[in-house]
Amino acid sequence: MGDLRGRRILVTGGASGMGAGLVTALPRLGARVVSLDRAADPGRAVAAAAGAEFVTADVTDQAAVIAAVDRAVDLLGGLDVLIHAAGVAPSGPAGAMSADLWNEVMAINATGTFLTNQAVFRHLSDAGGSILNFASAAGLVGYPGKAAYAAAKGAVIAWTRSIAREWAPHGIRVNGIAPAIVTPMYARTRAEMSPEQLAEHDQTMRNSVPLGGSLGDIDRDLVPAVAFLVSDDARFITGQILPVDGGIVAMR
């Protein structure tokens, strides 16, 4: 696992899901962490329990993002890493999707990535650093029933690969991670399934995930991959999208 001792890290989407898992885990690896989320109460609670700091911001609001990043840099005394995990994945048929839903998903997932990445650029451009964006297999192969999400993640992948090349002269590495990981939201979804639906879902997972037949665990599977990618052990890696999904997607 990568050495994160003393590393100053900003994690977006830190109030829930994989973002919260990273806010909890990274301080145990020696990192100093600021969590950012628009959900203030749960965000503060997760950060406080982990010994991290918290700032409130909506990643779709440029002024709020700039102010929050500046505040995070003040709290940390600088910045080495951005882990941009904030995102949403609502469902709905493509043929009946409203423009409002499309715009919301694109604003949070795609524009939010642009705004947060751009806001940290001026703090990393002199001494270098690492940006890790949350991509998705949906942006590579599509996702029926979540077309807006897939489109937004496709934009995240293209943006990540583009700025990796553009910002490399500044010593900034930019990569993406495409995780298939158990979250509390996934657990709630499973709990809402009928026994028949759950059995069908689990069979689908066994057929889809070559390693283990189920989604991965945040601490066991996601955290080591993230820690590696944002550490100096990955100093020669940029512009890559790493699936952490048990072999669901074979990258090309």
PyRosetta script that sets phi, psi and omega in degrees:
from pyrosetta import init, pose_from_sequence

init()
pose = pose_from_sequence("MGDLRGRRILVTGGASGMGAGLVTALPRLGARVVSLDRAADPGRAVAAAAGAEFVTADVTDQAAVIAAVDRAVDLLGGLDVLIHAAGVAPSGPAGAMSADLWNEVMAINATGTFLTNQAVFRHLSDAGGSILNFASAAGLVGYPGKAAYAAAKGAVIAWTRSIAREWAPHGIRVNGIAPAIVTPMYARTRAEMSPEQLAEHDQTMRNSVPLGGSLGDIDRDLVPAVAFLVSDDARFITGQILPVDGGIVAMR")
pose.set_psi(1, 143.7)
pose.set_omega(1, -177.5)
pose.set_phi(2, -63.0)
pose.set_psi(2, 149.9)
pose.set_omega(2, 178.8)
pose.set_phi(3, -83.1)
pose.set_psi(3, 114.7)
pose.set_omega(3, -178.0)
pose.set_phi(4, -111.0)
pose.set_psi(4, 13.3)
pose.set_omega(4, -178.5)
pose.set_phi(5, -60.3)
pose.set_psi(5, 121.3)
pose.set_omega(5, 179.0)
pose.set_phi(6, 80.4)
pose.set_psi(6, -2.6)
pose.set_omega(6, -178.0)
pose.set_phi(7, -72.3)
pose.set_psi(7, 134.5)
pose.set_omega(7, -177.3)
pose.set_phi(8, -99.3)
pose.set_psi(8, 114.7)
pose.set_omega(8, -167.9)
pose.set_phi(9, -126.5)
pose.set_psi(9, 133.4)
pose.set_omega(9, 171.3)
pose.set_phi(10, -105.9)
pose.set_psi(10, 125.6)
pose.set_omega(10, 178.4)
pose.set_phi(11, -115.4)
pose.set_psi(11, 121.3)
pose.set_omega(11, 174.6)
pose.set_phi(12, -92.1)
pose.set_psi(12, 159.5)
pose.set_omega(12, -177.1)
pose.set_phi(13, 68.7)
pose.set_psi(13, 29.8)
pose.set_omega(13, -171.8)
pose.set_phi(14, -81.1)
pose.set_psi(14, 1.6)
pose.set_omega(14, -177.7)
pose.set_phi(15, -86.3)
pose.set_psi(15, -15.9)
pose.set_omega(15, -175.0)
pose.set_phi(16, -157.7)
pose.set_psi(16, 169.4)
pose.set_omega(16, 171.7)
pose.set_phi(17, 59.3)
pose.set_psi(17, -143.8)
pose.set_omega(17, -177.3)
pose.set_phi(18, -65.7)
pose.set_psi(18, -33.0)
pose.set_omega(18, 176.4)
pose.set_phi(19, -60.6)
pose.set_psi(19, -45.0)
pose.set_omega(19, 178.0)
pose.set_phi(20, -64.0)
pose.set_psi(20, -38.3)
pose.set_omega(20, 177.5)
pose.set_phi(21, -61.3)
pose.set_psi(21, -38.6)
pose.set_omega(21, 178.4)
pose.set_phi(22, -71.8)
pose.set_psi(22, -39.8)
pose.set_omega(22, 176.6)
pose.set_phi(23, -59.0)
pose.set_psi(23, -38.0)
pose.set_omega(23, 179.5)
pose.set_phi(24, -71.6)
pose.set_psi(24, -40.2)
pose.set_omega(24, -171.5)
pose.set_phi(25, -84.3)
pose.set_psi(25, -38.6)
pose.set_omega(25, -170.1)
pose.set_phi(26, -64.8)
pose.set_psi(26, -36.3)
pose.set_omega(26, 175.3)
pose.set_phi(27, -61.6)
pose.set_psi(27, -30.0)
pose.set_omega(27, 177.5)
pose.set_phi(28, -67.2)
pose.set_psi(28, -19.6)
pose.set_omega(28, 178.4)
pose.set_phi(29, -95.1)
pose.set_psi(29, 8.0)
pose.set_omega(29, 175.6)
pose.set_phi(30, 98.9)
pose.set_psi(30, -1.0)
pose.set_omega(30, -178.6)
pose.set_phi(31, -80.4)
pose.set_psi(31, 152.8)
pose.set_omega(31, 167.8)
pose.set_phi(32, -99.4)
pose.set_psi(32, 128.6)
pose.set_omega(32, -166.7)
pose.set_phi(33, -127.6)
pose.set_psi(33, 136.1)
pose.set_omega(33, 165.0)
pose.set_phi(34, -115.6)
pose.set_psi(34, 130.7)
pose.set_omega(34, 178.1)
pose.set_phi(35, -100.1)
pose.set_psi(35, 140.5)
pose.set_omega(35, 178.3)
pose.set_phi(36, -126.4)
pose.set_psi(36, 133.5)
pose.set_omega(36, 176.9)
pose.set_phi(37, -164.2)
pose.set_psi(37, 157.2)
pose.set_omega(37, 176.2)
pose.set_phi(38, -83.5)
pose.set_psi(38, -16.5)
pose.set_omega(38, 177.8)
pose.set_phi(39, -87.4)
pose.set_psi(39, 94.0)
pose.set_omega(39, -167.9)
pose.set_phi(40, -67.9)
pose.set_psi(40, -48.1)
pose.set_omega(40, -173.2)
pose.set_phi(41, -64.8)
pose.set_psi(41, -53.3)
pose.set_omega(41, 177.2)
pose.set_phi(42, -66.0)
pose.set_psi(42, -32.5)
pose.set_omega(42, 178.4)
pose.set_phi(43, -62.3)
pose.set_psi(43, -44.9)
pose.set_omega(43, 177.9)
pose.set_phi(44, -64.2)
pose.set_psi(44, -39.7)
pose.set_omega(44, -177.8)
pose.set_phi(45, -64.4)
pose.set_psi(45, -45.6)
pose.set_omega(45, 179.1)
pose.set_phi(46, -63.0)
pose.set_psi(46, -45.9)
pose.set_omega(46, -178.5)
pose.set_phi(47, -63.7)
pose.set_psi(47, -44.8)
pose.set_omega(47, -178.5)
pose.set_phi(48, -62.0)
pose.set_psi(48, -41.2)
pose.set_omega(48, 180.0)
pose.set_phi(49, -64.8)
pose.set_psi(49, -28.3)
pose.set_omega(49, -177.7)
pose.set_phi(50, -92.0)
pose.set_psi(50, -6.7)
pose.set_omega(50, -174.0)
pose.set_phi(51, 76.8)
pose.set_psi(51, 24.8)
pose.set_omega(51, 178.5)
pose.set_phi(52, -105.3)
pose.set_psi(52, 171.0)
pose.set_omega(52, 175.1)
pose.set_phi(53, -98.9)
pose.set_psi(53, 165.4)
pose.set_omega(53, -179.3)
pose.set_phi(54, -139.1)
pose.set_psi(54, 139.0)
pose.set_omega(54, 170.9)
pose.set_phi(55, -130.7)
pose.set_psi(55, 145.3)
pose.set_omega(55, -178.8)
pose.set_phi(56, -96.0)
pose.set_psi(56, 133.9)
pose.set_omega(56, 174.7)
pose.set_phi(57, -166.5)
pose.set_psi(57, 148.4)
pose.set_omega(57, 171.6)
pose.set_phi(58, -95.7)
pose.set_psi(58, 120.3)
pose.set_omega(58, -173.5)
pose.set_phi(59, -69.0)
pose.set_psi(59, -7.3)
pose.set_omega(59, 176.7)
pose.set_phi(60, -90.0)
pose.set_psi(60, -5.7)
pose.set_omega(60, -176.1)
pose.set_phi(61, -105.5)
pose.set_psi(61, 107.7)
pose.set_omega(61, -173.1)
pose.set_phi(62, -59.5)
pose.set_psi(62, -46.3)
pose.set_omega(62, -178.9)
pose.set_phi(63, -62.7)
pose.set_psi(63, -40.6)
pose.set_omega(63, 179.5)
pose.set_phi(64, -65.8)
pose.set_psi(64, -39.2)
pose.set_omega(64, 179.7)
pose.set_phi(65, -65.1)
pose.set_psi(65, -46.3)
pose.set_omega(65, 179.9)
pose.set_phi(66, -60.1)
pose.set_psi(66, -45.4)
pose.set_omega(66, -179.9)
pose.set_phi(67, -63.7)
pose.set_psi(67, -40.7)
pose.set_omega(67, -178.9)
pose.set_phi(68, -68.3)
pose.set_psi(68, -40.5)
pose.set_omega(68, 177.8)
pose.set_phi(69, -64.4)
pose.set_psi(69, -43.4)
pose.set_omega(69, 177.9)
pose.set_phi(70, -60.7)
pose.set_psi(70, -40.0)
pose.set_omega(70, 178.3)
pose.set_phi(71, -65.1)
pose.set_psi(71, -42.0)
pose.set_omega(71, 178.6)
pose.set_phi(72, -61.6)
pose.set_psi(72, -42.5)
pose.set_omega(72, 179.3)
pose.set_phi(73, -63.4)
pose.set_psi(73, -39.1)
pose.set_omega(73, 176.6)
pose.set_phi(74, -63.2)
pose.set_psi(74, -44.0)
pose.set_omega(74, -178.9)
pose.set_phi(75, -65.1)
pose.set_psi(75, -36.6)
pose.set_omega(75, -176.1)
pose.set_phi(76, -89.6)
pose.set_psi(76, -15.4)
pose.set_omega(76, -175.1)
pose.set_phi(77, 74.1)
pose.set_psi(77, 28.7)
pose.set_omega(77, -177.3)
pose.set_phi(78, 135.9)
pose.set_psi(78, -174.9)
pose.set_omega(78, -179.2)
pose.set_phi(79, -150.2)
pose.set_psi(79, 135.0)
pose.set_omega(79, 176.4)
pose.set_phi(80, -113.7)
pose.set_psi(80, -31.2)
pose.set_omega(80, -169.9)
pose.set_phi(81, -144.0)
pose.set_psi(81, 137.9)
pose.set_omega(81, 164.1)
pose.set_phi(82, -113.2)
pose.set_psi(82, 126.1)
pose.set_omega(82, 169.3)
pose.set_phi(83, -112.4)
pose.set_psi(83, 108.9)
pose.set_omega(83, -174.6)
pose.set_phi(84, -99.1)
pose.set_psi(84, 95.9)
pose.set_omega(84, -176.4)
pose.set_phi(85, -104.6)
pose.set_psi(85, -7.9)
pose.set_omega(85, -176.1)
pose.set_phi(86, -63.5)
pose.set_psi(86, 136.2)
pose.set_omega(86, 178.2)
pose.set_phi(87, 179.7)
pose.set_psi(87, 166.0)
pose.set_omega(87, 176.6)
pose.set_phi(88, -134.6)
pose.set_psi(88, 155.3)
pose.set_omega(88, -178.3)
pose.set_phi(89, -142.4)
pose.set_psi(89, 64.6)
pose.set_omega(89, 178.6)
pose.set_phi(90, -70.3)
pose.set_psi(90, 154.7)
pose.set_omega(90, -179.0)
pose.set_phi(91, -102.8)
pose.set_psi(91, 160.0)
pose.set_omega(91, 175.8)
pose.set_phi(92, 162.7)
pose.set_psi(92, 148.5)
pose.set_omega(92, 179.7)
pose.set_phi(93, -68.1)
pose.set_psi(93, 137.3)
pose.set_omega(93, -176.9)
pose.set_phi(94, -60.3)
pose.set_psi(94, -37.6)
pose.set_omega(94, -176.6)
pose.set_phi(95, -68.8)
pose.set_psi(95, -20.3)
pose.set_omega(95, -178.3)
pose.set_phi(96, -115.1)
pose.set_psi(96, 8.4)
pose.set_omega(96, -176.8)
pose.set_phi(97, -67.2)
pose.set_psi(97, 136.0)
pose.set_omega(97, 178.2)
pose.set_phi(98, -81.1)
pose.set_psi(98, 154.7)
pose.set_omega(98, 176.1)
pose.set_phi(99, -63.9)
pose.set_psi(99, -31.9)
pose.set_omega(99, 179.5)
pose.set_phi(100, -64.0)
pose.set_psi(100, -43.5)
pose.set_omega(100, 178.8)
pose.set_phi(101, -64.5)
pose.set_psi(101, -46.7)
pose.set_omega(101, 177.4)
pose.set_phi(102, -53.9)
pose.set_psi(102, -49.1)
pose.set_omega(102, -177.1)
pose.set_phi(103, -64.4)
pose.set_psi(103, -37.8)
pose.set_omega(103, 179.3)
pose.set_phi(104, -65.2)
pose.set_psi(104, -45.9)
pose.set_omega(104, -178.6)
pose.set_phi(105, -65.0)
pose.set_psi(105, -42.6)
pose.set_omega(105, 178.2)
pose.set_phi(106, -66.1)
pose.set_psi(106, -39.2)
pose.set_omega(106, -178.9)
pose.set_phi(107, -63.0)
pose.set_psi(107, -45.2)
pose.set_omega(107, -176.9)
pose.set_phi(108, -74.9)
pose.set_psi(108, -48.3)
pose.set_omega(108, -172.0)
pose.set_phi(109, -81.8)
pose.set_psi(109, -46.1)
pose.set_omega(109, -175.7)
pose.set_phi(110, -90.0)
pose.set_psi(110, -57.0)
pose.set_omega(110, -179.3)
pose.set_phi(111, -63.9)
pose.set_psi(111, -36.6)
pose.set_omega(111, 177.1)
pose.set_phi(112, -60.0)
pose.set_psi(112, -37.8)
pose.set_omega(112, 176.5)
pose.set_phi(113, -64.9)
pose.set_psi(113, -47.2)
pose.set_omega(113, 177.8)
pose.set_phi(114, -56.8)
pose.set_psi(114, -48.9)
pose.set_omega(114, -174.7)
pose.set_phi(115, -66.9)
pose.set_psi(115, -44.1)
pose.set_omega(115, -178.6)
pose.set_phi(116, -69.1)
pose.set_psi(116, -42.0)
pose.set_omega(116, 178.6)
pose.set_phi(117, -61.7)
pose.set_psi(117, -45.4)
pose.set_omega(117, -178.6)
pose.set_phi(118, -65.2)
pose.set_psi(118, -37.5)
pose.set_omega(118, -178.2)
pose.set_phi(119, -66.9)
pose.set_psi(119, -32.4)
pose.set_omega(119, 179.3)
pose.set_phi(120, -85.0)
pose.set_psi(120, -17.2)
pose.set_omega(120, -176.7)
pose.set_phi(121, -54.8)
pose.set_psi(121, -45.4)
pose.set_omega(121, -176.3)
pose.set_phi(122, -68.6)
pose.set_psi(122, -19.1)
pose.set_omega(122, 176.7)
pose.set_phi(123, -88.2)
pose.set_psi(123, -18.7)
pose.set_omega(123, -177.9)
pose.set_phi(124, -105.2)
pose.set_psi(124, -14.0)
pose.set_omega(124, -166.7)
pose.set_phi(125, -68.5)
pose.set_psi(125, -21.1)
pose.set_omega(125, 179.8)
pose.set_phi(126, -87.5)
pose.set_psi(126, -46.9)
pose.set_omega(126, -174.1)
pose.set_phi(127, -104.9)
pose.set_psi(127, -5.0)
pose.set_omega(127, -179.1)
pose.set_phi(128, 84.8)
pose.set_psi(128, -179.8)
pose.set_omega(128, -178.3)
pose.set_phi(129, 161.7)
pose.set_psi(129, -164.4)
pose.set_omega(129, -175.6)
pose.set_phi(130, -137.1)
pose.set_psi(130, 138.5)
pose.set_omega(130, 173.2)
pose.set_phi(131, -120.8)
pose.set_psi(131, 130.9)
pose.set_omega(131, 176.1)
pose.set_phi(132, -123.9)
pose.set_psi(132, 110.5)
pose.set_omega(132, 178.6)
pose.set_phi(133, -94.6)
pose.set_psi(133, 147.0)
pose.set_omega(133, 175.8)
pose.set_phi(134, -87.4)
pose.set_psi(134, 110.2)
pose.set_omega(134, 174.4)
pose.set_phi(135, -95.3)
pose.set_psi(135, -156.8)
pose.set_omega(135, 179.2)
pose.set_phi(136, -167.5)
pose.set_psi(136, 149.5)
pose.set_omega(136, 171.7)
pose.set_phi(137, -58.3)
pose.set_psi(137, -25.9)
pose.set_omega(137, 178.5)
pose.set_phi(138, -58.7)
pose.set_psi(138, -35.0)
pose.set_omega(138, 179.9)
pose.set_phi(139, -75.8)
pose.set_psi(139, -11.3)
pose.set_omega(139, 179.0)
pose.set_phi(140, -100.8)
pose.set_psi(140, -41.0)
pose.set_omega(140, -173.2)
pose.set_phi(141, -119.2)
pose.set_psi(141, -3.3)
pose.set_omega(141, -177.7)
pose.set_phi(142, 89.4)
pose.set_psi(142, 166.0)
pose.set_omega(142, -177.0)
pose.set_phi(143, -153.2)
pose.set_psi(143, 89.6)
pose.set_omega(143, 178.1)
pose.set_phi(144, -55.0)
pose.set_psi(144, 134.0)
pose.set_omega(144, -177.0)
pose.set_phi(145, 90.9)
pose.set_psi(145, -13.7)
pose.set_omega(145, 176.9)
pose.set_phi(146, -137.8)
pose.set_psi(146, 50.3)
pose.set_omega(146, -173.0)
pose.set_phi(147, -64.0)
pose.set_psi(147, -37.4)
pose.set_omega(147, 179.8)
pose.set_phi(148, -65.9)
pose.set_psi(148, -41.6)
pose.set_omega(148, 177.4)
pose.set_phi(149, -61.0)
pose.set_psi(149, -45.9)
pose.set_omega(149, 179.5)
pose.set_phi(150, -61.1)
pose.set_psi(150, -43.4)
pose.set_omega(150, 179.7)
pose.set_phi(151, -62.6)
pose.set_psi(151, -42.1)
pose.set_omega(151, -179.9)
pose.set_phi(152, -65.4)
pose.set_psi(152, -41.4)
pose.set_omega(152, 179.8)
pose.set_phi(153, -70.6)
pose.set_psi(153, -30.4)
pose.set_omega(153, 171.7)
pose.set_phi(154, -61.0)
pose.set_psi(154, -39.5)
pose.set_omega(154, 176.6)
pose.set_phi(155, -65.1)
pose.set_psi(155, -40.1)
pose.set_omega(155, 178.3)
pose.set_phi(156, -60.2)
pose.set_psi(156, -42.8)
pose.set_omega(156, -179.6)
pose.set_phi(157, -64.0)
pose.set_psi(157, -46.3)
pose.set_omega(157, -179.9)
pose.set_phi(158, -64.2)
pose.set_psi(158, -41.5)
pose.set_omega(158, 177.9)
pose.set_phi(159, -62.5)
pose.set_psi(159, -46.0)
pose.set_omega(159, -178.6)
pose.set_phi(160, -59.7)
pose.set_psi(160, -45.5)
pose.set_omega(160, -179.7)
pose.set_phi(161, -67.1)
pose.set_psi(161, -34.1)
pose.set_omega(161, -179.1)
pose.set_phi(162, -70.0)
pose.set_psi(162, -50.2)
pose.set_omega(162, -176.7)
pose.set_phi(163, -73.4)
pose.set_psi(163, -22.9)
pose.set_omega(163, 175.3)
pose.set_phi(164, -57.8)
pose.set_psi(164, -40.5)
pose.set_omega(164, 178.5)
pose.set_phi(165, -76.7)
pose.set_psi(165, -40.7)
pose.set_omega(165, -176.1)
pose.set_phi(166, -69.9)
pose.set_psi(166, -35.5)
pose.set_omega(166, -175.4)
pose.set_phi(167, -98.2)
pose.set_psi(167, -1.5)
pose.set_omega(167, 178.5)
pose.set_phi(168, -57.0)
pose.set_psi(168, -39.2)
pose.set_omega(168, 178.6)
pose.set_phi(169, -60.7)
pose.set_psi(169, -18.6)
pose.set_omega(169, 177.4)
pose.set_phi(170, -88.7)
pose.set_psi(170, 1.4)
pose.set_omega(170, -177.6)
pose.set_phi(171, 77.3)
pose.set_psi(171, 20.1)
pose.set_omega(171, 179.5)
pose.set_phi(172, -99.6)
pose.set_psi(172, 121.5)
pose.set_omega(172, 174.6)
pose.set_phi(173, -94.0)
pose.set_psi(173, 136.2)
pose.set_omega(173, -179.3)
pose.set_phi(174, -130.5)
pose.set_psi(174, 116.8)
pose.set_omega(174, 179.0)
pose.set_phi(175, -130.3)
pose.set_psi(175, 169.6)
pose.set_omega(175, 176.1)
pose.set_phi(176, -126.8)
pose.set_psi(176, 155.1)
pose.set_omega(176, 175.8)
pose.set_phi(177, -126.0)
pose.set_psi(177, 137.5)
pose.set_omega(177, -179.0)
pose.set_phi(178, -118.7)
pose.set_psi(178, 90.4)
pose.set_omega(178, -171.2)
pose.set_phi(179, -93.4)
pose.set_psi(179, 150.2)
pose.set_omega(179, 169.0)
pose.set_phi(180, -126.1)
pose.set_psi(180, 88.7)
pose.set_omega(180, -165.7)
pose.set_phi(181, -130.2)
pose.set_psi(181, 142.7)
pose.set_omega(181, 175.7)
pose.set_phi(182, -67.4)
pose.set_psi(182, 130.8)
pose.set_omega(182, 175.4)
pose.set_phi(183, -128.3)
pose.set_psi(183, 165.9)
pose.set_omega(183, 175.4)
pose.set_phi(184, -56.6)
pose.set_psi(184, -35.0)
pose.set_omega(184, 178.2)
pose.set_phi(185, -63.5)
pose.set_psi(185, -41.6)
pose.set_omega(185, 177.7)
pose.set_phi(186, -64.2)
pose.set_psi(186, -40.1)
pose.set_omega(186, 178.6)
pose.set_phi(187, -62.7)
pose.set_psi(187, -39.3)
pose.set_omega(187, 177.7)
pose.set_phi(188, -66.4)
pose.set_psi(188, -39.0)
pose.set_omega(188, 177.9)
pose.set_phi(189, -61.6)
pose.set_psi(189, -43.1)
pose.set_omega(189, 177.9)
pose.set_phi(190, -62.3)
pose.set_psi(190, -39.6)
pose.set_omega(190, -178.0)
pose.set_phi(191, -66.2)
pose.set_psi(191, -24.5)
pose.set_omega(191, -179.2)
pose.set_phi(192, -86.7)
pose.set_psi(192, -7.4)
pose.set_omega(192, -179.3)
pose.set_phi(193, -80.2)
pose.set_psi(193, 147.5)
pose.set_omega(193, 171.8)
pose.set_phi(194, -71.5)
pose.set_psi(194, 162.8)
pose.set_omega(194, 177.5)
pose.set_phi(195, -55.1)
pose.set_psi(195, -37.8)
pose.set_omega(195, 179.5)
pose.set_phi(196, -67.8)
pose.set_psi(196, -44.5)
pose.set_omega(196, 178.9)
pose.set_phi(197, -62.9)
pose.set_psi(197, -40.6)
pose.set_omega(197, -179.0)
pose.set_phi(198, -65.6)
pose.set_psi(198, -41.6)
pose.set_omega(198, 178.7)
pose.set_phi(199, -63.0)
pose.set_psi(199, -41.7)
pose.set_omega(199, 179.0)
pose.set_phi(200, -65.8)
pose.set_psi(200, -42.2)
pose.set_omega(200, 179.3)
pose.set_phi(201, -62.0)
pose.set_psi(201, -46.1)
pose.set_omega(201, -177.9)
pose.set_phi(202, -64.9)
pose.set_psi(202, -34.5)
pose.set_omega(202, 176.7)
pose.set_phi(203, -67.2)
pose.set_psi(203, -39.5)
pose.set_omega(203, 176.1)
pose.set_phi(204, -60.7)
pose.set_psi(204, -42.1)
pose.set_omega(204, 179.0)
pose.set_phi(205, -64.3)
pose.set_psi(205, -41.9)
pose.set_omega(205, 179.2)
pose.set_phi(206, -61.6)
pose.set_psi(206, -33.3)
pose.set_omega(206, 179.0)
pose.set_phi(207, -79.8)
pose.set_psi(207, -22.9)
pose.set_omega(207, -171.5)
pose.set_phi(208, -97.3)
pose.set_psi(208, -29.5)
pose.set_omega(208, -173.8)
pose.set_phi(209, -106.4)
pose.set_psi(209, 100.5)
pose.set_omega(209, -176.2)
pose.set_phi(210, -56.3)
pose.set_psi(210, -39.5)
pose.set_omega(210, -180.0)
pose.set_phi(211, -93.0)
pose.set_psi(211, 97.7)
pose.set_omega(211, 171.9)
pose.set_phi(212, 92.8)
pose.set_psi(212, -18.4)
pose.set_omega(212, 176.0)
pose.set_phi(213, 70.5)
pose.set_psi(213, 19.2)
pose.set_omega(213, 177.9)
pose.set_phi(214, -155.6)
pose.set_psi(214, 168.6)
pose.set_omega(214, 179.2)
pose.set_phi(215, -66.3)
pose.set_psi(215, 157.8)
pose.set_omega(215, -177.8)
pose.set_phi(216, -80.6)
pose.set_psi(216, 174.2)
pose.set_omega(216, -179.9)
pose.set_phi(217, -104.0)
pose.set_psi(217, 140.5)
pose.set_omega(217, -176.8)
pose.set_phi(218, -58.1)
pose.set_psi(218, -55.1)
pose.set_omega(218, -174.4)
pose.set_phi(219, -70.6)
pose.set_psi(219, -41.2)
pose.set_omega(219, -175.3)
pose.set_phi(220, -76.5)
pose.set_psi(220, -38.3)
pose.set_omega(220, -168.7)
pose.set_phi(221, -111.9)
pose.set_psi(221, -40.0)
pose.set_omega(221, -176.1)
pose.set_phi(222, -83.3)
pose.set_psi(222, -49.5)
pose.set_omega(222, -173.7)
pose.set_phi(223, -57.2)
pose.set_psi(223, -46.0)
pose.set_omega(223, 179.6)
pose.set_phi(224, -61.1)
pose.set_psi(224, -37.7)
pose.set_omega(224, 179.6)
pose.set_phi(225, -67.3)
pose.set_psi(225, -43.6)
pose.set_omega(225, 178.2)
pose.set_phi(226, -63.5)
pose.set_psi(226, -46.5)
pose.set_omega(226, -178.9)
pose.set_phi(227, -58.8)
pose.set_psi(227, -41.2)
pose.set_omega(227, 177.5)
pose.set_phi(228, -62.2)
pose.set_psi(228, -49.2)
pose.set_omega(228, -173.6)
pose.set_phi(229, -65.4)
pose.set_psi(229, -28.5)
pose.set_omega(229, -178.6)
pose.set_phi(230, -99.0)
pose.set_psi(230, 3.2)
pose.set_omega(230, 178.8)
pose.set_phi(231, -96.2)
pose.set_psi(231, 172.2)
pose.set_omega(231, 177.5)
pose.set_phi(232, -70.1)
pose.set_psi(232, -14.0)
pose.set_omega(232, 176.1)
pose.set_phi(233, -62.6)
pose.set_psi(233, -23.5)
pose.set_omega(233, 179.8)
pose.set_phi(234, -104.6)
pose.set_psi(234, 30.1)
pose.set_omega(234, -172.8)
pose.set_phi(235, -61.8)
pose.set_psi(235, -21.5)
pose.set_omega(235, -177.0)
pose.set_phi(236, -108.2)
pose.set_psi(236, 21.4)
pose.set_omega(236, -178.7)
pose.set_phi(237, -120.0)
pose.set_psi(237, 121.4)
pose.set_omega(237, 174.7)
pose.set_phi(238, -153.6)
pose.set_psi(238, 156.0)
pose.set_omega(238, 179.1)
pose.set_phi(239, 73.6)
pose.set_psi(239, 17.1)
pose.set_omega(239, -175.8)
pose.set_phi(240, -106.9)
pose.set_psi(240, 149.8)
pose.set_omega(240, 172.4)
pose.set_phi(241, -113.5)
pose.set_psi(241, 116.1)
pose.set_omega(241, -176.5)
pose.set_phi(242, -103.0)
pose.set_psi(242, 111.5)
pose.set_omega(242, 173.4)
pose.set_phi(243, -73.3)
pose.set_psi(243, 128.9)
pose.set_omega(243, 173.0)
pose.set_phi(244, -117.4)
pose.set_psi(244, 79.4)
pose.set_omega(244, -164.4)
pose.set_phi(245, -145.5)
pose.set_psi(245, 16.1)
pose.set_omega(245, 178.5)
pose.set_phi(246, 71.7)
pose.set_psi(246, 15.4)
pose.set_omega(246, 176.8)
pose.set_phi(247, 96.5)
pose.set_psi(247, 13.8)
pose.set_omega(247, 179.8)
pose.set_phi(248, -62.8)
pose.set_psi(248, -44.2)
pose.set_omega(248, -175.9)
pose.set_phi(249, -113.7)
pose.set_psi(249, 131.7)
pose.set_omega(249, 172.1)
pose.set_phi(250, -101.7)
pose.set_psi(250, 111.1)
pose.set_omega(250, -176.6)
pose.set_phi(251, -71.6)
pose.set_psi(251, 146.2)
pose.set_omega(251, 175.7)
pose.set_phi(252, -126.0)
pose.dump_pdb("model.pdb")
